[in-house]
């Protein structure tokens, strides 16, 4: 695949370097797949599997998630598993914290800085469905927006939704639905006054 390079991730793993302007799309897709699905230590995967099996036993499931997190704290598979667990348990505030961790990891892996608010549509292939890392970033931002809305932080949610629609004007991830809900919630607040 020529021209492949690696970099040291802050977790200490060596990962493929993924630049937004990479010439070879297949190389970029492969690198993204390795980052999101591969490279997870076997022991961390075993803990994620055990956490899923122990979902109904919260202390046990959380112990396994914590152990996976200790082994691979910035790995997308660990972050996504933790996010989903907290989300489906109805622990919105904690789930939003993990969504923020996902955003930080996605920004770090794509090399797009540290602030999602500063992103522009030309920074990455946000419209390409096979661009796994930009899509991970968008879905992380969507989760953050949704949970901010559910936590009553409409200004934060609206800012995140506006950024989603700017980065993904075709709305492939469904941010428009969130924008509509936020607009209705804002009108309902106005009606209460």
TIKOLFI-781882 format. One record per atom (N, C-alpha, C): z negated, x, y negated; atom name. Coordinates in nm, 3 decimals. Example, Ala and Ser with C-alpha at 12.3 -4.5 7.8 and 13.67 -1.06 7.14 Angstrom:
<node <-0.780 1.319 0.569> N>;
<node <-0.780 1.230 0.450> CA>;
<node <-0.780 1.320 0.330> C>;
<node <-0.708 1.285 0.225> N>;
<node <-0.714 1.367 0.106> CA>;
<node <-0.787 1.290 -0.003> C>;
END
This chain:
<node <0.000 0.081 0.119> N>;
<node <0.000 0.000 0.000> CA>;
<node <0.000 0.085 -0.125> C>;
<node <-0.002 0.210 -0.118> N>;
<node <0.011 0.301 -0.229> CA>;
<node <-0.069 0.269 -0.352> C>;
<node <-0.124 0.369 -0.415> N>;
<node <-0.193 0.354 -0.541> CA>;
<node <-0.332 0.292 -0.529> C>;
<node <-0.381 0.276 -0.409> N>;
<node <-0.513 0.217 -0.391> CA>;
<node <-0.620 0.313 -0.437> C>;
<node <-0.722 0.259 -0.503> N>;
<node <-0.833 0.341 -0.545> CA>;
<node <-0.962 0.266 -0.518> C>;
<node <-1.071 0.339 -0.525> N>;
<node <-1.201 0.277 -0.502> CA>;
<node <-1.292 0.312 -0.618> C>;
<node <-1.405 0.241 -0.623> N>;
<node <-1.506 0.273 -0.723> CA>;
<node <-1.642 0.244 -0.660> C>;
<node <-1.743 0.301 -0.719> N>;
<node <-1.879 0.278 -0.672> CA>;
<node <-1.933 0.154 -0.742> C>;
<node <-1.971 0.054 -0.665> N>;
<node <-2.033 -0.066 -0.720> CA>;
<node <-2.179 -0.035 -0.748> C>;
<node <-2.242 -0.108 -0.841> N>;
<node <-2.381 -0.077 -0.874> CA>;
<node <-2.476 -0.096 -0.758> C>;
<node <-2.432 -0.166 -0.653> N>;
<node <-2.516 -0.183 -0.533> CA>;
<node <-2.513 -0.058 -0.446> C>;
<node <-2.425 0.037 -0.480> N>;
<node <-2.414 0.158 -0.401> CA>;
<node <-2.297 0.154 -0.302> C>;
<node <-2.232 0.038 -0.288> N>;
<node <-2.117 0.026 -0.199> CA>;
<node <-1.994 0.086 -0.266> C>;
<node <-1.907 0.142 -0.188> N>;
<node <-1.776 0.183 -0.239> CA>;
<node <-1.684 0.065 -0.215> C>;
<node <-1.620 0.018 -0.323> N>;
<node <-1.535 -0.100 -0.314> CA>;
<node <-1.399 -0.069 -0.374> C>;
<node <-1.297 -0.146 -0.335> N>;
<node <-1.166 -0.126 -0.395> CA>;
<node <-1.171 -0.155 -0.544> C>;
<node <-1.103 -0.074 -0.623> N>;
<node <-1.093 -0.101 -0.766> CA>;
<node <-0.990 -0.211 -0.786> C>;
<node <-1.027 -0.311 -0.863> N>;
<node <-0.936 -0.422 -0.889> CA>;
<node <-0.920 -0.430 -1.039> C>;
<node <-0.801 -0.399 -1.085> N>;
<node <-0.775 -0.410 -1.228> CA>;
<node <-0.689 -0.530 -1.255> C>;
<node <-0.714 -0.600 -1.368> N>;
<node <-0.638 -0.720 -1.397> CA>;
<node <-0.488 -0.696 -1.403> C>;
<node <-0.444 -0.575 -1.437> N>;
<node <-0.302 -0.548 -1.450> CA>;
<node <-0.243 -0.477 -1.330> C>;
<node <-0.307 -0.485 -1.215> N>;
<node <-0.256 -0.414 -1.097> CA>;
<node <-0.114 -0.459 -1.066> C>;
<node <-0.030 -0.362 -1.036> N>;
<node <0.112 -0.392 -1.014> CA>;
<node <0.136 -0.463 -0.882> C>;
<node <0.059 -0.432 -0.781> N>;
<node <0.084 -0.487 -0.649> CA>;
<node <-0.011 -0.603 -0.620> C>;
<node <0.040 -0.726 -0.627> N>;
<node <-0.044 -0.845 -0.609> CA>;
<node <-0.105 -0.851 -0.470> C>;
<node <-0.032 -0.805 -0.368> N>;
<node <-0.088 -0.809 -0.233> CA>;
<node <-0.205 -0.713 -0.220> C>;
<node <-0.196 -0.598 -0.286> N>;
<node <-0.307 -0.504 -0.286> CA>;
<node <-0.429 -0.566 -0.354> C>;
<node <-0.407 -0.637 -0.464> N>;
<node <-0.515 -0.702 -0.536> CA>;
<node <-0.579 -0.811 -0.449> C>;
<node <-0.497 -0.890 -0.381> N>;
<node <-0.548 -0.996 -0.295> CA>;
<node <-0.631 -0.938 -0.181> C>;
<node <-0.583 -0.828 -0.122> N>;
<node <-0.655 -0.763 -0.014> CA>;
<node <-0.790 -0.709 -0.064> C>;
<node <-0.788 -0.646 -0.180> N>;
<node <-0.912 -0.592 -0.237> CA>;
<node <-1.011 -0.705 -0.263> C>;
<node <-0.964 -0.815 -0.316> N>;
<node <-1.052 -0.929 -0.344> CA>;
<node <-1.110 -0.986 -0.215> C>;
<node <-1.028 -0.997 -0.113> N>;
<node <-1.076 -1.049 0.015> CA>;
<node <-1.184 -0.959 0.073> C>;
<node <-1.167 -0.828 0.058> N>;
<node <-1.268 -0.734 0.107> CA>;
<node <-1.398 -0.754 0.030> C>;
<node <-1.387 -0.773 -0.101> N>;
<node <-1.507 -0.790 -0.182> CA>;
<node <-1.580 -0.919 -0.151> C>;
<node <-1.507 -1.029 -0.133> N>;
<node <-1.571 -1.157 -0.113> CA>;
<node <-1.611 -1.184 0.032> C>;
<node <-1.526 -1.150 0.124> N>;
<node <-1.553 -1.185 0.264> CA>;
<node <-1.594 -1.064 0.348> C>;
<node <-1.551 -0.949 0.310> N>;
<node <-1.581 -0.831 0.391> CA>;
<node <-1.683 -0.742 0.325> C>;
<node <-1.712 -0.635 0.391> N>;
<node <-1.804 -0.538 0.336> CA>;
<node <-1.950 -0.580 0.341> C>;
<node <-1.976 -0.696 0.401> N>;
<node <-2.114 -0.742 0.411> CA>;
<node <-2.178 -0.675 0.532> C>;
<node <-2.291 -0.607 0.512> N>;
<node <-2.357 -0.545 0.627> CA>;
<node <-2.389 -0.649 0.735> C>;
<node <-2.376 -0.609 0.860> N>;
<node <-2.397 -0.700 0.973> CA>;
<node <-2.534 -0.765 0.967> C>;
<node <-2.635 -0.687 0.933> N>;
<node <-2.771 -0.742 0.927> CA>;
<node <-2.782 -0.852 0.821> C>;
<node <-2.716 -0.834 0.707> N>;
<node <-2.717 -0.937 0.603> CA>;
<node <-2.646 -1.063 0.654> C>;
<node <-2.533 -1.044 0.724> N>;
<node <-2.461 -1.159 0.780> CA>;
<node <-2.547 -1.233 0.881> C>;
<node <-2.620 -1.160 0.961> N>;
<node <-2.709 -1.224 1.059> CA>;
<node <-2.816 -1.308 0.989> C>;
<node <-2.869 -1.257 0.879> N>;
<node <-2.969 -1.334 0.803> CA>;
<node <-2.907 -1.458 0.739> C>;
<node <-2.784 -1.447 0.691> N>;
<node <-2.718 -1.565 0.634> CA>;
<node <-2.695 -1.672 0.741> C>;
<node <-2.652 -1.628 0.858> N>;
<node <-2.632 -1.722 0.969> CA>;
<node <-2.764 -1.788 1.007> C>;
<node <-2.869 -1.708 1.018> N>;
<node <-3.001 -1.762 1.054> CA>;
<node <-3.051 -1.857 0.945> C>;
<node <-3.024 -1.828 0.820> N>;
<node <-3.066 -1.917 0.711> CA>;
<node <-2.997 -2.052 0.723> C>;
<node <-2.868 -2.049 0.756> N>;
<node <-2.795 -2.175 0.775> CA>;
<node <-2.851 -2.256 0.889> C>;
<node <-2.884 -2.190 0.997> N>;
<node <-2.940 -2.259 1.114> CA>;
<node <-3.079 -2.312 1.086> C>;
<node <-3.151 -2.248 0.995> N>;
<node <-3.289 -2.287 0.964> CA>;
<node <-3.297 -2.372 0.836> C>;
<node <-3.187 -2.426 0.791> N>;
<node <-3.181 -2.499 0.664> CA>;
<node <-3.294 -2.601 0.649> C>;
<node <-3.324 -2.675 0.752> N>;
<node <-3.428 -2.780 0.745> CA>;
<node <-3.568 -2.720 0.735> C>;
<node <-3.585 -2.597 0.776> N>;
<node <-3.714 -2.528 0.770> CA>;
<node <-3.709 -2.436 0.648> C>;
<node <-3.740 -2.492 0.531> N>;
<node <-3.723 -2.419 0.405> CA>;
<node <-3.787 -2.281 0.402> C>;
<node <-3.913 -2.266 0.440> N>;
<node <-3.971 -2.131 0.434> CA>;
<node <-3.894 -2.029 0.518> C>;
<node <-3.852 -2.071 0.637> N>;
<node <-3.778 -1.980 0.724> CA>;
<node <-3.639 -1.949 0.666> C>;
<node <-3.570 -2.052 0.619> N>;
<node <-3.437 -2.032 0.560> CA>;
<node <-3.446 -1.940 0.439> C>;
<node <-3.545 -1.964 0.354> N>;
<node <-3.561 -1.883 0.234> CA>;
<node <-3.597 -1.738 0.267> C>;
<node <-3.672 -1.718 0.373> N>;
<node <-3.704 -1.582 0.417> CA>;
<node <-3.576 -1.508 0.456> C>;
<node <-3.489 -1.576 0.531> N>;
<node <-3.364 -1.513 0.571> CA>;
<node <-3.274 -1.486 0.450> C>;
<node <-3.268 -1.580 0.356> N>;
<node <-3.188 -1.559 0.235> CA>;
<node <-3.242 -1.441 0.155> C>;
<node <-3.373 -1.432 0.145> N>;
<node <-3.434 -1.319 0.072> CA>;
<node <-3.404 -1.186 0.140> C>;
<node <-3.405 -1.186 0.272> N>;
<node <-3.375 -1.062 0.345> CA>;
<node <-3.228 -1.022 0.326> C>;
<node <-3.138 -1.120 0.331> N>;
<node <-2.996 -1.090 0.306> CA>;
<node <-2.978 -1.038 0.164> C>;
<node <-3.049 -1.099 0.071> N>;
<node <-3.041 -1.058 -0.069> CA>;
<node <-3.094 -0.916 -0.088> C>;
<node <-3.197 -0.880 -0.016> N>;
<node <-3.252 -0.744 -0.025> CA>;
<node <-3.154 -0.640 0.028> C>;
<node <-3.076 -0.679 0.128> N>;
<node <-2.979 -0.588 0.189> CA>;
<node <-2.853 -0.574 0.103> C>;
<node <-2.804 -0.686 0.051> N>;
<node <-2.678 -0.687 -0.024> CA>;
<node <-2.690 -0.780 -0.145> C>;
<node <-2.768 -0.740 -0.247> N>;
<node <-2.801 -0.831 -0.356> CA>;
<node <-2.683 -0.878 -0.441> C>;
<node <-2.579 -0.801 -0.452> N>;
<node <-2.466 -0.840 -0.536> CA>;
<node <-2.344 -0.883 -0.456> C>;
<node <-2.359 -0.898 -0.327> N>;
<node <-2.245 -0.937 -0.245> CA>;
<node <-2.217 -1.086 -0.265> C>;
<node <-2.093 -1.122 -0.293> N>;
<node <-2.061 -1.263 -0.316> CA>;
<node <-2.103 -1.357 -0.203> C>;
<node <-2.093 -1.313 -0.078> N>;
<node <-2.132 -1.401 0.033> CA>;
<node <-2.281 -1.435 0.025> C>;
<node <-2.362 -1.338 -0.011> N>;
<node <-2.507 -1.360 -0.024> CA>;
<node <-2.535 -1.451 -0.143> C>;
<node <-2.470 -1.422 -0.255> N>;
<node <-2.491 -1.503 -0.375> CA>;
<node <-2.448 -1.648 -0.353> C>;
<node <-2.333 -1.666 -0.291> N>;
<node <-2.282 -1.801 -0.266> CA>;
<node <-2.375 -1.876 -0.170> C>;
<node <-2.422 -1.809 -0.067> N>;
<node <-2.513 -1.875 0.028> CA>;
<node <-2.643 -1.916 -0.042> C>;
<node <-2.695 -1.830 -0.125> N>;
<node <-2.819 -1.861 -0.197> CA>;
<node <-2.795 -1.976 -0.294> C>;
<node <-2.683 -1.973 -0.365> N>;
<node <-2.648 -2.079 -0.459> CA>;
<node <-2.638 -2.214 -0.387> C>;
<node <-2.564 -2.217 -0.279> N>;
<node <-2.545 -2.343 -0.206> CA>;
<node <-2.677 -2.397 -0.151> C>;
<node <-2.759 -2.308 -0.100> N>;
<node <-2.888 -2.351 -0.047> CA>;
<node <-2.969 -2.419 -0.157> C>;
<node <-2.984 -2.351 -0.270> N>;
<node <-3.064 -2.405 -0.380> CA>;
<node <-3.002 -2.532 -0.436> C>;
<node <-2.870 -2.533 -0.448> N>;
<node <-2.800 -2.650 -0.501> CA>;
<node <-2.826 -2.772 -0.414> C>;
<node <-2.807 -2.757 -0.284> N>;
<node <-2.823 -2.872 -0.194> CA>;
<node <-2.968 -2.911 -0.171> C>;
<node <-3.060 -2.821 -0.203> N>;
<node <-3.202 -2.854 -0.199> CA>;
<node <-3.247 -2.920 -0.330> C>;
<node <-3.154 -2.932 -0.426> N>;
<node <-3.186 -2.996 -0.553> CA>;
<node <-3.265 -2.909 -0.649> C>;
<node <-3.264 -2.781 -0.627> N>;
<node <-3.339 -2.687 -0.711> CA>;
<node <-3.244 -2.631 -0.818> C>;
<node <-3.214 -2.716 -0.914> N>;
<node <-3.108 -2.689 -1.012> CA>;
<node <-3.133 -2.565 -1.098> C>;
<node <-3.253 -2.550 -1.147> N>;
<node <-3.281 -2.436 -1.235> CA>;
<node <-3.261 -2.304 -1.160> C>;
<node <-3.311 -2.297 -1.038> N>;
<node <-3.294 -2.176 -0.957> CA>;
<node <-3.148 -2.156 -0.919> C>;
<node <-3.078 -2.264 -0.889> N>;
<node <-2.936 -2.254 -0.855> CA>;
<node <-2.856 -2.203 -0.975> C>;
<node <-2.894 -2.247 -1.095> N>;
<node <-2.822 -2.198 -1.213> CA>;
<node <-2.848 -2.049 -1.233> C>;
<node <-2.968 -2.003 -1.205> N>;
<node <-2.995 -1.859 -1.213> CA>;
<node <-2.903 -1.781 -1.120> C>;
<node <-2.880 -1.835 -1.001> N>;
<node <-2.791 -1.769 -0.906> CA>;
<node <-2.647 -1.779 -0.955> C>;
<node <-2.609 -1.891 -1.015> N>;
<node <-2.474 -1.903 -1.073> CA>;
<node <-2.455 -1.795 -1.180> C>;
<node <-2.558 -1.767 -1.258> N>;
<node <-2.550 -1.658 -1.357> CA>;
<node <-2.534 -1.523 -1.288> C>;
<node <-2.603 -1.503 -1.176> N>;
<node <-2.586 -1.379 -1.099> CA>;
<node <-2.443 -1.368 -1.047> C>;
<node <-2.388 -1.482 -1.001> N>;
<node <-2.248 -1.484 -0.955> CA>;
<node <-2.154 -1.445 -1.068> C>;
<node <-2.177 -1.500 -1.186> N>;
<node <-2.094 -1.466 -1.302> CA>;
<node <-2.102 -1.317 -1.333> C>;
<node <-2.223 -1.264 -1.333> N>;
<node <-2.242 -1.122 -1.361> CA>;
<node <-2.168 -1.037 -1.257> C>;
<node <-2.182 -1.074 -1.130> N>;
<node <-2.114 -0.999 -1.023> CA>;
<node <-1.962 -1.009 -1.039> C>;
<node <-1.912 -1.129 -1.067> N>;
<node <-1.767 -1.148 -1.082> CA>;
<node <-1.714 -1.070 -1.201> C>;
<node <-1.785 -1.071 -1.312> N>;
<node <-1.743 -0.993 -1.428> CA>;
<node <-1.743 -0.844 -1.396> C>;
<node <-1.846 -0.799 -1.325> N>;
<node <-1.855 -0.658 -1.287> CA>;
<node <-1.740 -0.619 -1.193> C>;
<node <-1.715 -0.702 -1.093> N>;
<node <-1.611 -0.669 -0.994> CA>;
<node <-1.471 -0.670 -1.055> C>;
<node <-1.449 -0.754 -1.155> N>;
<node <-1.317 -0.759 -1.218> CA>;
<node <-1.305 -0.662 -1.334> C>;
<node <-1.416 -0.602 -1.374> N>;
<node <-1.412 -0.508 -1.486> CA>;
<node <-1.386 -0.577 -1.619> C>;
<node <-1.427 -0.702 -1.633> N>;
<node <-1.397 -0.779 -1.753> CA>;
<node <-1.511 -0.783 -1.854> C>;
<node <-1.598 -0.686 -1.849> N>;
<node <-1.708 -0.683 -1.945> CA>;
<node <-1.830 -0.753 -1.890> C>;
<node <-1.918 -0.794 -1.980> N>;
<node <-2.043 -0.853 -1.936> CA>;
<node <-2.067 -0.993 -1.993> C>;
<node <-1.974 -1.044 -2.074> N>;
<node <-1.994 -1.173 -2.139> CA>;
<node <-1.876 -1.265 -2.113> C>;
<node <-1.899 -1.371 -2.038> N>;
<node <-1.790 -1.464 -2.008> CA>;
<node <-1.736 -1.530 -2.133> C>;
<node <-1.818 -1.538 -2.238> N>;
<node <-1.773 -1.601 -2.363> CA>;
<node <-1.660 -1.522 -2.429> C>;
<node <-1.651 -1.393 -2.400> N>;
<node <-1.551 -1.305 -2.462> CA>;
<node <-1.419 -1.303 -2.384> C>;
<node <-1.412 -1.373 -2.270> N>;
<node <-1.290 -1.371 -2.189> CA>;
<node <-1.177 -1.446 -2.258> C>;
<node <-1.056 -1.400 -2.230> N>;
<node <-0.937 -1.471 -2.276> CA>;
<node <-0.844 -1.490 -2.157> C>;
<node <-0.752 -1.586 -2.166> N>;
<node <-0.664 -1.616 -2.052> CA>;
<node <-0.581 -1.497 -2.004> C>;
<node <-0.555 -1.402 -2.092> N>;
<node <-0.474 -1.286 -2.054> CA>;
<node <-0.554 -1.176 -1.985> C>;
<node <-0.686 -1.192 -1.974> N>;
<node <-0.770 -1.089 -1.914> CA>;
<node <-0.751 -1.075 -1.763> C>;
<node <-0.713 -1.182 -1.698> N>;
<node <-0.697 -1.181 -1.552> CA>;
<node <-0.602 -1.294 -1.513> C>;
<node <-0.565 -1.297 -1.388> N>;
<node <-0.473 -1.400 -1.337> CA>;
<node <-0.552 -1.528 -1.304> C>;
<node <-0.611 -1.587 -1.407> N>;
<node <-0.694 -1.704 -1.386> CA>;
<node <-0.615 -1.823 -1.330> C>;
<node <-0.487 -1.828 -1.357> N>;
<node <-0.405 -1.940 -1.309> CA>;
<node <-0.349 -1.921 -1.170> C>;
<node <-0.364 -1.803 -1.113> N>;
<node <-0.309 -1.775 -0.980> CA>;
<node <-0.415 -1.807 -0.874> C>;
<node <-0.386 -1.902 -0.790> N>;
<node <-0.484 -1.946 -0.692> CA>;
<node <-0.519 -1.837 -0.592> C>;
<node <-0.428 -1.743 -0.567> N>;
<node <-0.456 -1.637 -0.471> CA>;
<node <-0.529 -1.519 -0.535> C>;
<node <-0.558 -1.527 -0.664> N>;
<node <-0.636 -1.423 -0.732> CA>;
<node <-0.784 -1.454 -0.709> C>;
<node <-0.837 -1.401 -0.600> N>;
<node <-0.969 -1.440 -0.551> CA>;
<node <-1.081 -1.409 -0.651> C>;
<node <-1.082 -1.292 -0.708> N>;
<node <-1.190 -1.258 -0.799> CA>;
<node <-1.190 -1.343 -0.926> C>;
<node <-1.076 -1.363 -0.992> N>;
<node <-1.077 -1.455 -1.107> CA>;
<node <-1.119 -1.597 -1.066> C>;
<node <-1.077 -1.640 -0.949> N>;
<node <-1.116 -1.774 -0.903> CA>;
<node <-1.267 -1.780 -0.877> C>;
<node <-1.323 -1.675 -0.818> N>;
<node <-1.468 -1.667 -0.798> CA>;
<node <-1.540 -1.677 -0.933> C>;
<node <-1.487 -1.607 -1.032> N>;
<node <-1.545 -1.613 -1.165> CA>;
<node <-1.539 -1.755 -1.221> C>;
<node <-1.424 -1.821 -1.208> N>;
<node <-1.409 -1.957 -1.259> CA>;
<node <-1.504 -2.054 -1.189> C>;
<node <-1.513 -2.045 -1.059> N>;
<node <-1.603 -2.136 -0.986> CA>;
<node <-1.749 -2.107 -1.019> C>;
<node <-1.782 -1.981 -1.042> N>;
<node <-1.919 -1.947 -1.084> CA>;
<node <-1.950 -2.009 -1.220> C>;
<node <-1.854 -1.999 -1.311> N>;
<node <-1.871 -2.058 -1.443> CA>;
<node <-1.879 -2.210 -1.435> C>;
<node <-1.803 -2.269 -1.345> N>;
<node <-1.808 -2.415 -1.327> CA>;
<node <-1.946 -2.457 -1.276> C>;
<node <-1.999 -2.386 -1.179> N>;
<node <-2.133 -2.416 -1.129> CA>;
<node <-2.237 -2.401 -1.239> C>;
<node <-2.224 -2.297 -1.319> N>;
<node <-2.315 -2.274 -1.431> CA>;
<node <-2.306 -2.390 -1.531> C>;
<node <-2.184 -2.433 -1.562> N>;
<node <-2.164 -2.544 -1.657> CA>;
<node <-2.224 -2.673 -1.603> C>;
<node <-2.195 -2.703 -1.478> N>;
<node <-2.245 -2.826 -1.417> CA>;
<node <-2.397 -2.828 -1.417> C>;
<node <-2.459 -2.719 -1.374> N>;
<node <-2.605 -2.716 -1.367> CA>;
<node <-2.668 -2.717 -1.505> C>;
<node <-2.603 -2.654 -1.602> N>;
<node <-2.654 -2.661 -1.740> CA>;
<node <-2.653 -2.805 -1.788> C>;
<node <-2.548 -2.877 -1.754> N>;
<node <-2.538 -3.018 -1.791> CA>;
<node <-2.650 -3.097 -1.725> C>;
<node <-2.669 -3.076 -1.596> N>;
<node <-2.772 -3.149 -1.522> CA>;
<node <-2.913 -3.115 -1.570> C>;
<node <-2.929 -2.996 -1.627> N>;
<node <-3.059 -2.955 -1.680> CA>;
<node <-3.077 -2.999 -1.826> C>;
<node <-2.978 -3.075 -1.878> N>;
<node <-2.988 -3.129 -2.013> CA>;
<node <-2.948 -3.035 -2.123> C>;
<node <-2.887 -2.923 -2.088> N>;
<node <-2.843 -2.826 -2.188> CA>;
<node <-2.694 -2.847 -2.216> C>;
<node <-2.666 -2.957 -2.286> N>;
<node <-2.528 -2.998 -2.308> CA>;
<node <-2.449 -2.898 -2.392> C>;
<node <-2.511 -2.835 -2.491> N>;
<node <-2.438 -2.737 -2.573> CA>;
<node <-2.389 -2.621 -2.487> C>;
<node <-2.476 -2.572 -2.400> N>;
<node <-2.440 -2.462 -2.310> CA>;
<node <-2.329 -2.507 -2.215> C>;
<node <-2.346 -2.627 -2.159> N>;
<node <-2.247 -2.681 -2.065> CA>;
<node <-2.111 -2.698 -2.133> C>;
<node <-2.111 -2.753 -2.253> N>;
<node <-1.984 -2.775 -2.324> CA>;
<node <-1.915 -2.644 -2.357> C>;
<node <-1.993 -2.542 -2.393> N>;
<node <-1.934 -2.410 -2.421> CA>;
<node <-1.870 -2.352 -2.295> C>;
<node <-1.939 -2.365 -2.182> N>;
<node <-1.885 -2.313 -2.056> CA>;
<node <-1.761 -2.391 -2.014> C>;
<node <-1.763 -2.523 -2.029> N>;
<node <-1.648 -2.605 -1.992> CA>;
<node <-1.528 -2.573 -2.081> C>;
<node <-1.553 -2.555 -2.210> N>;
<node <-1.445 -2.519 -2.302> CA>;
<node <-1.381 -2.387 -2.260> C>;
<node <-1.464 -2.291 -2.219> N>;
<node <-1.411 -2.162 -2.174> CA>;
<node <-1.331 -2.180 -2.046> C>;
<node <-1.380 -2.263 -1.954> N>;
<node <-1.306 -2.290 -1.830> CA>;
<node <-1.168 -2.346 -1.861> C>;
<node <-1.162 -2.443 -1.950> N>;
<node <-1.033 -2.505 -1.983> CA>;
<node <-0.941 -2.408 -2.058> C>;
<node <-0.999 -2.316 -2.134> N>;
<node <-0.918 -2.214 -2.200> CA>;
<node <-0.859 -2.118 -2.097> C>;
<node <-0.942 -2.076 -2.001> N>;
<node <-0.896 -1.979 -1.900> CA>;
<node <-0.806 -2.043 -1.795> C>;
<node <-0.826 -2.171 -1.769> N>;
<node <-0.754 -2.244 -1.665> CA>;
<node <-0.697 -2.373 -1.724> C>;
<node <-0.596 -2.361 -1.814> N>;
<node <-0.545 -2.480 -1.882> CA>;
<node <-0.480 -2.581 -1.786> C>;
<node <-0.436 -2.536 -1.670> N>;
<node <-0.381 -2.630 -1.571> CA>;
<node <-0.494 -2.705 -1.499> C>;
<node <-0.617 -2.665 -1.521> N>;
<node <-0.737 -2.727 -1.467> CA>;
<node <-0.734 -2.736 -1.315> C>;
<node <-0.703 -2.625 -1.253> N>;
<node <-0.699 -2.621 -1.107> CA>;
<node <-0.837 -2.635 -1.044> C>;
<node <-0.942 -2.603 -1.118> N>;
<node <-1.076 -2.613 -1.061> CA>;
<node <-1.152 -2.738 -1.104> C>;
<node <-1.090 -2.823 -1.185> N>;
<node <-1.150 -2.952 -1.218> CA>;
<node <-1.253 -2.950 -1.329> C>;
<node <-1.236 -2.865 -1.427> N>;
<node <-1.331 -2.860 -1.539> CA>;
<node <-1.319 -2.981 -1.631> C>;
<node <-1.203 -3.043 -1.633> N>;
<node <-1.183 -3.160 -1.720> CA>;
<node <-1.281 -3.271 -1.685> C>;
<node <-1.312 -3.288 -1.558> N>;
<node <-1.409 -3.389 -1.516> CA>;
<node <-1.544 -3.359 -1.581> C>;
<node <-1.584 -3.232 -1.580> N>;
<node <-1.710 -3.194 -1.644> CA>;
<node <-1.705 -3.220 -1.794> C>;
<node <-1.591 -3.191 -1.857> N>;
<node <-1.578 -3.215 -2.000> CA>;
<node <-1.595 -3.364 -2.031> C>;
<node <-1.535 -3.449 -1.947> N>;
<node <-1.547 -3.594 -1.967> CA>;
<node <-1.692 -3.640 -1.951> C>;
<node <-1.761 -3.587 -1.850> N>;
<node <-1.901 -3.624 -1.827> CA>;
<node <-1.987 -3.578 -1.945> C>;
<node <-1.964 -3.457 -1.992> N>;
<node <-2.040 -3.404 -2.106> CA>;
<node <-2.015 -3.487 -2.231> C>;
<node <-1.890 -3.527 -2.251> N>;
<node <-1.857 -3.610 -2.368> CA>;
<node <-1.928 -3.745 -2.360> C>;
<node <-1.928 -3.806 -2.242> N>;
<node <-1.999 -3.934 -2.225> CA>;
<node <-2.148 -3.917 -2.247> C>;
<node <-2.203 -3.808 -2.194> N>;
<node <-2.347 -3.784 -2.210> CA>;
<node <-2.380 -3.766 -2.358> C>;
<node <-2.295 -3.699 -2.430> N>;
<node <-2.316 -3.681 -2.575> CA>;
<node <-2.311 -3.813 -2.649> C>;
<node <-2.218 -3.902 -2.610> N>;
<node <-2.208 -4.035 -2.675> CA>;
<node <-2.329 -4.119 -2.640> C>;
<node <-2.376 -4.109 -2.516> N>;
<node <-2.495 -4.187 -2.477> CA>;
<node <-2.615 -4.143 -2.559> C>;
<node <-2.627 -4.011 -2.585> N>;
<node <-2.736 -3.961 -2.668> CA>;
<node <-2.726 -4.016 -2.809> C>;
<node <-2.600 -4.022 -2.862> N>;
<node <-2.579 -4.077 -2.996> CA>;
<node <-2.616 -4.224 -3.002> C>;
<node <-2.588 -4.298 -2.894> N>;
<node <-2.619 -4.441 -2.890> CA>;
<node <-2.769 -4.467 -2.890> C>;
<node <-2.846 -4.372 -2.839> N>;
<node <-2.991 -4.388 -2.830> CA>;
<node <-3.059 -4.375 -2.966> C>;
<node <-2.990 -4.317 -3.063> N>;
<node <-3.054 -4.293 -3.193> CA>;
<node <-3.055 -4.415 -3.279> C>;
END
